[in-house]
C-alpha cells in the first residue's frame, strides 16, 4: 500500500467546513485516510489552528481520535531534525517553516512521495532525495 503523509493545512481544511479547500480535501481524506501518516510535528500547529478557527470541542475530538489510534502517528527522529535543518538552510529564500521541513524530511526517510497538502508553494519547491518531486494532493 502506497503511503501518504498529512500536512497541517490539509487536515484543517478537512475539519473546517468553511475552508475553501474543504470539499477537495475531504474527498481525498476519505480515500487516503488509512494510508496516511500523521507527523507528530503537525499536532501543535493543527491544535492551535483548530482551536482558533473552530472551537475547543473540535480540538478535543481530534485529540481523542489521535490518542485512540485513529491516525498512524509518526515520531520525529534526530535524523529528521538534522535533515530539516539542511532543508531550511537550502531553501532559506522560500520562507519554509519547521513543520514543512520536518514533513519533507520524514517523507524522504520513509520513501513517501505523496503529500496531502494545500501548500503547493513550499512542497513544490522541494527537490526530495528519493524522487524527482513530491506528488501533492489535492
N, C-alpha and C positions, 0 to 999 in steps of 0.2 A: 504494500500500500504506500503510495507516494504521500509523504507528509508535507504539511504546510506550517507556517508559523504566523501567529497573530501579532499585529501591531496595535497600539493603543487606539488610534483614531478609528480603525475598523470596528473594534468592539464597542466603542462609544456610539458609533453610528447604528450598530445592531440594537443597542438598548434604548436609544433615543429616537422615538417615533417622529420627532420634529426635525431630525437631522436630514439635510438634503441628500445624503448618501444612504439613508436608512433602507429603502426598498432594495437597492442593488446589493448592499452588504448583507441584508437579511437573507436574501435568496442564496448567496454564496455561502453564508454561515450555515444554512440548513444542509447544504451538500458537503461542506468541508469540516463541520464541527468535530466529528470523530477522528479526523485525520490531522487536526491542527494542534500545535503545541502552544502553550501559553508561557512565555518567558516571565520569570519572576520579576524582572525589572519593570514590566508593564504594570504590575499591581499598584504601586504607589501613585503613578501618574494617572492611571484609569480611575482609581478610587477618588482622587481629587476631582477629576472631571465629572464623574458620575454624581458625586455629592453637589458639585457646583451647578451642573446642567440639569440634573434630575432632582433627586432628593435622597435623604438618608435611608429611607426604606429600600430604594433601588440598590443602594450600595450594600446594605446588609444582605439583601437577597443574593447579590452577586458573590459576596464574600462567602456566604454559606454554600453556594454551588461549588466554589473553588475548594473550600475546606472539605466538602463532601466527596471530592474526587471527580466531579463532573468534567473538569478540564485536566489535560495532561500537562502538569506544571513542570517546567524545565528550569533548573537552577543555573545561575551564572557561575562559571568557573573562573579561576585565576587567569587561565589562558584566554578566556573570553574577554576579560578586562584588559589584558595586555593587547589583544588584537583590537579591541575597541579604542584603546589609546592610539594605536597605529592608524586606525581609520580616521579618528578625529584629527590627527596630525596631517594625514594625507589629503583629507577633504576639508581643510580648515576654512577655505573660502566659500563653502556651501552651507555654513551655519547648521551643521548636523548636530543633533543633541545626543547625549549619552545613551538614552534608551534606544534610539535608532542604530547607533553604532554597536551596541551590545546585541541587538537583534540580528544585525548583519554578521557579527562575529559568531553567534550561535548557529545561524544558518550555514555558515561556512563549515564550522566544526561538525555539524550533523548532516552535511551534504544536502541541505534543503534548498530548493530553487524557487519555491513558491511562497511569496509573502502576501498575507492578507492585510492590505493597507489602503488608505485613501491618500497617502503621502507619496505620490508618484515622483515628485521633485527630488526628494532625498534618496529614496531607494533606487530611483532611476539613475542617479549619479554614481552609485557604487559599481565597481568592477570586481565582483567576488572572485576568489581564487579557485573555486571549484566549478564554475560555469561562466559562460560569456556574460550573462546578465540575469538579474532576478526576474522571475515572472511575477507580475503584480496583479492581484485581483482586488476589487473589481476593475 
